[in-house]
Amino acid sequence: MLTGVRIVFLGGDARQLEVIRKCVELDATVSAAGFDKWEAPCPGVSLEQMTVELLSNADVLVLPTVGCDDEGNISALFSSERLMLLEEHFAALPPHCLVYSGMAKSYLRGMCAKHSLKLIELLNRDDVAIYNSIPTAEGALVMAIQNTDFTIHSSKSMVLGLGRTGFTMARSLQGLGASVKAGVRKQEHYARAEEMGWKPFMTSELLLHVPDVDLIFNTIPSMIITAQVLSRISPHCLIVDLASAPGGCDFRYAEKRGIKAMLAPGLPGIVAPKSAGIIMANALVQSISDEALIKGDE
């Protein structure tokens, strides 16, 4: 239970609604700013304007999955007003306040450090990343189906990177009957790919493995699908780049060659906001509980 915990939410998308509902359900005192267009707010949440006074009473501040940009702008899908986190807002937060975001850019990290606030990035948690890999893979498959004229079954598909998202992506392709190649950078991932029945190769040898591929799903957040690589890819190949923006593909050269390449970060919040919100809600509640236990043990 979160009885007595004062949680302030600032902005967000449909995922955040699920997080708010979970916190209300667990008896937290919940206020939310940036939700003036929420048509049917759940009972128990207080819709507020973003003010210094609101933040001064927060035990927990919850920002959207993408946090804020490097000017402090907060994405607020359910608001007609612009939300900005300024230094005066950080200064108003109590020293014990926990600041949560899915991920954080340098502005948010810097402000929290300057004001000695604990910042917790939920997407850095292994459990969140693994659970999120499920809607990510499902969304990537939808994109592949919608943008090709052949089946995934019997296709020659490639996954670059066998981290938490890449592993789920490769397993999903295999389940649909694709022949899966896996580009890896670690020997342990090579061994795991081979054990799973995929065809592993080291990414340093990518050029040798792309000419006959129908689908490429990239999860590596650095330039790996270069112009040189693209020059050896068949024009019918579809590239779905799942890495964080700006991705790992030379999109300009792909377009020049007539290869369809699509950057698709943040798929959980697009294709399955309810499920993605529940994932974030469970992680948030667990983290708040853990922090309380830590304080009690000190």
Secondary structure, DSSP 8 states (H G I E B T S, - for coil): --TT-EEEEE-B-HHHHHHHHHHHHTT-EEEEES-TT-SS--TTEEEE---HHHHHT-SEEE--TT-B-TT-EE-BTT-SS-EE--HHHHHHS-TT-EEEESS--HHHHHHHHHTT-EEEEGGGSHHHHHHHHHHHHHHHHHHHHHT-SS-STT-EEEEE--SHHHHHHHHHHHHTT-EEEEEESSHHHHHHHHHTT-EEEEGGGHHHHSTT-SEEEE--SSS-B-HHHHTTS-TT-EEEE-SSTT-SB-HHHHHHHT-EEEE-TTHHHHH-HHHHHHHHHHHHHHHHHHHHHHHHH-
